[in-house]
Amino acid sequence: MADQEAHRQPGTSEEEPLLGNRGDASQQDGKPLYHNFIIGTGVVAQAGAWILAAIVWGSVFSHDLILFSAHPLLNSAALLFFIQGVLVLQPTHTAKQKQEGTYTHAALNDVALLSAIAGLVVIEYNKFAHNGTHFESPHAILGLITYILTIIQAVVGITQYFVPQLYGGVENAKKLYKYHRVGGYVILLTMLATVAAATQTDFNKNVLQIQLWAVIVAAVILLIGIVPRIRMHKFGWLAGH
């Protein structure tokens, strides 16, 4: 017990993250919320996120901008904001931290959702304007699935925290938190898969020429940063929690 106390960092949760050492992904008491974006392996996740965004933005801005250009720009921005929403909330563990983190998480995800919806409007307008096919390619199908999951995730997340009465009270709403967390990580994977699938579209092959291997490398770096900060007890799967 004494050894455990000696190795415990002050102001951090006693719970281990999925990988790494105790306290590696815990927000320390008194530290500003913005530290959560980079603590532990957060800096690795940021590297992956910004590399992925740079790949997309660099390719788009290296060509003449057209209406369709807004689609990859808006959706990559949505992914970037979504990642920030995940990173800011992961290390919180005290009641005050969780409250502040949840408000910031919700704000970042709201921006991400609005950006994604704008990206959807752009591509659909472009399809109608050019009599194109809708939701036919793997990228389009994955994108549609991701849009649907993201909207459901946003609605459930907002209502369970801010309007728990819809679920019969706070305690009932809290029972859904673990599913919301799982849903967030699943959606992140579908977003990354959608970006990867976009590299196989005709427009990318003929114009943007974003390489699949580059997207995969950036996604792997991102996940290397995010996965170690996952705390299994927050899913309610460990005994005693």
C-alpha positions, -999 to +999 in steps of 0.1 A: +000+000+000+028+024+009+045+017-025+012+024-043+008+057-025+044+067-033+039+061-070+005+078-072+006+112-087-012+139-067-045+150-080-049+121-104-074+092-107-064+059-091-077+041-122-053+028-148-058+038-184-060+009-209-022+011-215+005+032-199+011+042-163-012+055-136-018+092-140-005+093-176-039+104-188-054+120-157-061+157-154-043+169-123-062+191-098-056+228-105-045+222-141-064+241-168-088+220-190-068+227-221-039+206-208-062+176-215-056+180-252-019+169-249-013+151-216-001+116-217-003+103-253-026+132-262+003+149-280+006+118-302-031+119-310-028+155-319+000+147-343-021+121-361-051+144-362-033+174-376-013+153-401-045+139-414-061+173-417-029+187-434-030+158-459-066+167-469-062+205-467-029+205-485-043+185-514-075+206-517-057+239-516-031+228-541-059+227-567-084+253-580-112+256-554-147+247-566-179+241-547-170+205-541-138+215-524-159+225-494-169+189-488-135+175-479-126+207-461-157+207-439-157+170-431-120+169-423-126+199-400-155+180-384-132+151-377-106+174-362-132+190-338-146+156-330-111+143-320-106+174-298-139+166-281-127+131-273-093+143-260-106+170-237-130+147-218-109+115-216-086+126-187-113+141-164-121+122-132-134+145-105-170+159-106-158+194-113-135+183-141-162+161-156-187+190-157-162+214-173-150+187-197-185+178-207-195+214-215-163+218-237-168+183-252-204+192-261-194+225-277-166+209-297-189+181-309-216+206-318-192+225-340-181+191-355-216+181-362-225+214-378-194+212-400-202+177-410-238+186-419-226+215-440-203+190-458-232+168-464-253+197-478-224+206-502-220+171-516-258+165-520-262+199-537-233+190-560-249+156-568-283+171-576-267+199-597-248+173-618-274+145-618-249+123-599-256+091-581-263+092-544-248+069-517-234+044-542-197+042-535-182+026-504-171+061-493-206+075-497-222+045-479-197+047-450-203+085-449-240+081-447-237+055-419-213+079-401-236+108-405-265+088-390-245+075-361-231+109-354-265+126-353-279+098-330-248+102-308-252+139-305-289+138-297-284+111-270-254+127-256-270+161-252-303+149-238-289+124-214-267+150-198-288+182-201-323+167-201-321+135-181-358+137-174-364+122-209-348+090-195-367+089-163-341+108-142-304+114-137-296+078-126-313+062-156-295+087-179-262+079-163-267+042-172-264+052-208-231+070-204-210+039-211-228+033-243-223+069-254-186+064-247-184+032-268-204+049-295-179+078-297-150+054-303-170+034-329-179+066-347-143+077-347-133+045-364-161+049-390-149+085-397-114+073-403-127+045-425-147+070-445-117+092-451-097+061-462-125+051-486-125+086-500-091+080-514-106+054-538-132+078-553-128+089-589-125+126-578-096+118-555-078+095-580-082+121-608-078+153-589-068+154-553-046+123-554-045+117-516-027+085-510-044+057-490-012+048-472-008+084-460-043+084-445-037+050-428-004+061-413-020+093-399-050+073-386-027+048-369-007+076-352-040+091-340-052+058-325-018+052-309-025+085-290-061+080-282-063+043-272-039+044-243-060+071-227-091+050-226-101+041-190-119+008-189-137+015-157-157+043-173-174+017-194-186+000-162-170-033-173-146-037-143-157-053-111-164-029-083-173+001-107 
